[in-house]
Amino acid sequence: MCIRDSSISQQKAHEKKTNQTESQLKAFNQEMTSFRMKATLLIGLFMIICLSSFGTAYQGIVVAKLPFEPISLFRNITPVSYTHLRAHETPEHLVCRLLLEKKKKE
């Protein structure tokens, strides 16, 4: 009976220690999650500030040139930044189209 009581008390002590360890790990996990979230927000804020300041500082300034000539497939493709341009239009086509549309309205 004495052996059985001691094994039960050992089991209870082991369970108590396991529960304590689990609660400590949960608390540590919550702290780490909070720290990670704060660090991520801080890095995001830092990146936004840096990118916006670089954008304003170098707006309209060429900061790099390609050291090579693009292959012929890409050479003829020009990027279009105007939202009112259609896919096949060049700036000259746009002027003609806008003038024609203006003339139709009149």
C-alpha positions as a Markdown table, in Angstrom:
| # | Residue | x | y | z |
|---|---|---|---|---|
| 1 | Met | 0.0 | 0.0 | 0.0 |
| 2 | Cys | 2.9 | 2.3 | 0.8 |
| 3 | Ile | 4.5 | 1.7 | -2.6 |
| 4 | Arg | 1.2 | 2.4 | -4.3 |
| 5 | Asp | 0.7 | 5.7 | -2.5 |
| 6 | Ser | 4.3 | 6.8 | -3.3 |
| 7 | Ser | 3.8 | 5.9 | -7.0 |
| 8 | Ile | 0.5 | 7.9 | -7.0 |
| 9 | Ser | 2.2 | 10.9 | -5.4 |
| 10 | Gln | 5.1 | 10.6 | -7.8 |
| 11 | Gln | 2.6 | 10.6 | -10.7 |
| 12 | Lys | 0.8 | 13.7 | -9.3 |
| 13 | Ala | 4.1 | 15.5 | -8.8 |
| 14 | His | 5.1 | 14.6 | -12.4 |
| 15 | Glu | 1.7 | 15.9 | -13.7 |
| 16 | Lys | 2.1 | 19.0 | -11.6 |
| 17 | Lys | 5.6 | 19.6 | -13.0 |
| 18 | Thr | 4.4 | 18.9 | -16.6 |
| 19 | Asn | 1.5 | 21.3 | -16.2 |
| 20 | Gln | 3.8 | 24.0 | -14.8 |
| 21 | Thr | 6.2 | 23.5 | -17.7 |
| 22 | Glu | 3.4 | 23.7 | -20.2 |
| 23 | Ser | 2.0 | 26.9 | -18.7 |
| 24 | Gln | 5.5 | 28.4 | -18.8 |
| 25 | Leu | 5.9 | 27.4 | -22.4 |
| 26 | Lys | 2.5 | 28.9 | -23.3 |
| 27 | Ala | 3.5 | 32.2 | -21.6 |
| 28 | Phe | 6.8 | 32.2 | -23.4 |
| 29 | Asn | 5.1 | 31.4 | -26.7 |
| 30 | Gln | 2.7 | 34.4 | -26.1 |
| 31 | Glu | 5.7 | 36.7 | -25.4 |
| 32 | Met | 7.5 | 35.6 | -28.5 |
| 33 | Thr | 4.5 | 36.0 | -30.6 |
| 34 | Ser | 4.0 | 39.5 | -29.3 |
| 35 | Phe | 7.6 | 40.4 | -29.8 |
| 36 | Arg | 7.6 | 39.0 | -33.4 |
| 37 | Met | 4.4 | 41.0 | -34.2 |
| 38 | Lys | 6.0 | 44.2 | -32.8 |
| 39 | Ala | 9.2 | 43.6 | -34.7 |
| 40 | Thr | 7.3 | 42.9 | -38.0 |
| 41 | Leu | 5.3 | 46.1 | -37.6 |
| 42 | Leu | 8.5 | 48.1 | -36.8 |
| 43 | Ile | 10.3 | 46.7 | -39.9 |
| 44 | Gly | 7.2 | 47.4 | -42.1 |
| 45 | Leu | 7.1 | 51.0 | -40.8 |
| 46 | Phe | 10.8 | 51.4 | -41.4 |
| 47 | Met | 10.5 | 50.1 | -45.0 |
| 48 | Ile | 7.6 | 52.4 | -45.7 |
| 49 | Ile | 9.5 | 55.4 | -44.5 |
| 50 | Cys | 12.7 | 54.4 | -46.4 |
| 51 | Leu | 10.9 | 53.7 | -49.6 |
| 52 | Ser | 8.8 | 56.8 | -49.5 |
| 53 | Ser | 11.9 | 59.0 | -48.7 |
| 54 | Phe | 13.9 | 57.4 | -51.6 |
| 55 | Gly | 10.9 | 57.8 | -53.9 |
| 56 | Thr | 10.7 | 61.6 | -53.2 |
| 57 | Ala | 14.5 | 62.0 | -53.2 |
| 58 | Tyr | 15.0 | 60.3 | -56.6 |
| 59 | Gln | 11.8 | 61.2 | -58.3 |
| 60 | Gly | 12.4 | 61.7 | -62.0 |
| 61 | Ile | 16.1 | 61.1 | -61.7 |
| 62 | Val | 17.8 | 58.2 | -63.6 |
| 63 | Val | 19.7 | 56.3 | -61.0 |
| 64 | Ala | 20.8 | 53.3 | -63.1 |
| 65 | Lys | 21.2 | 52.3 | -66.7 |
| 66 | Leu | 21.2 | 48.9 | -68.1 |
| 67 | Pro | 24.7 | 47.8 | -68.9 |
| 68 | Phe | 23.5 | 45.8 | -72.0 |
| 69 | Glu | 21.1 | 46.1 | -74.9 |
| 70 | Pro | 18.0 | 44.0 | -74.3 |
| 71 | Ile | 17.2 | 41.2 | -76.7 |
| 72 | Ser | 15.2 | 42.2 | -79.8 |
| 73 | Leu | 12.0 | 40.7 | -78.4 |
| 74 | Phe | 12.1 | 43.1 | -75.5 |
| 75 | Arg | 13.7 | 46.0 | -77.3 |
| 76 | Asn | 10.4 | 47.0 | -79.1 |
| 77 | Ile | 8.3 | 46.8 | -76.0 |
| 78 | Thr | 7.9 | 50.2 | -74.3 |
| 79 | Pro | 6.3 | 50.4 | -70.9 |
| 80 | Val | 3.0 | 52.4 | -70.8 |
| 81 | Ser | 2.1 | 54.3 | -67.7 |
| 82 | Tyr | -1.0 | 56.0 | -68.9 |
| 83 | Thr | -4.2 | 54.3 | -67.7 |
| 84 | His | -6.2 | 55.7 | -70.6 |
| 85 | Leu | -4.0 | 54.1 | -73.2 |
| 86 | Arg | -5.1 | 51.0 | -74.9 |
| 87 | Ala | -2.7 | 48.1 | -75.2 |
| 88 | His | -1.7 | 48.8 | -78.8 |
| 89 | Glu | -1.6 | 52.6 | -78.7 |
| 90 | Thr | 1.5 | 54.8 | -78.7 |
| 91 | Pro | 1.3 | 58.4 | -77.5 |
| 92 | Glu | 0.8 | 59.5 | -81.1 |
| 93 | His | -2.2 | 57.2 | -81.5 |
| 94 | Leu | -3.5 | 58.5 | -78.3 |
| 95 | Val | -3.4 | 62.1 | -79.5 |
| 96 | Cys | -5.2 | 61.2 | -82.7 |
| 97 | Arg | -7.9 | 59.2 | -80.9 |
| 98 | Leu | -8.5 | 61.9 | -78.3 |
| 99 | Leu | -8.8 | 64.5 | -81.0 |
| 100 | Leu | -11.3 | 62.3 | -83.0 |
| 101 | Glu | -13.3 | 61.7 | -79.8 |
| 102 | Lys | -13.4 | 65.4 | -79.1 |
| 103 | Lys | -14.5 | 66.1 | -82.6 |
| 104 | Lys | -17.3 | 63.6 | -82.4 |
| 105 | Lys | -18.6 | 65.2 | -79.2 |
| 106 | Glu | -18.8 | 68.6 | -80.9 |
